[in-house]
Amino acid sequence: MTSKELLYVEDALAHENIMKTCSKKTSSKLTDITLSSYVKELEEKHTELFDNFLNLL
C-alpha cells in the first residue's frame, strides 16, 4: 500500500469514527422511536464501514 493510499484509509477511518460516534449520541437523545431506530441503523452501517476500512490495514 502506498503512502497516499494509507492516508486515504486513515482519513476514511477518522470519518467513519466520527459518524459512528455522532449517530450513537444522536440516537440516544431522540424521542421519536422511528427516527431513533433509523439513526441506530446508520450507526451500525458506519461501524461496519469502519471495520471494513480497518481490515485494509
C-alpha positions, 0 to 999 in steps of 0.5 A: 500500500502506498503512502497516499493510499494509507492516508486515504484509509486513515482519513476514511477511518477518522470519518467513519469514527466520527459518524459512528460516534455522532449517530450513537449520541444522536440516537440516544437523545431522540424521542421519536422511536422511528427516527431513533431506530433509523439513526441506530441503523446508520450507526451500525452501517458506519461501524461496519464501514469502519471495520471494513476500512480497518481490515485494509490495514 
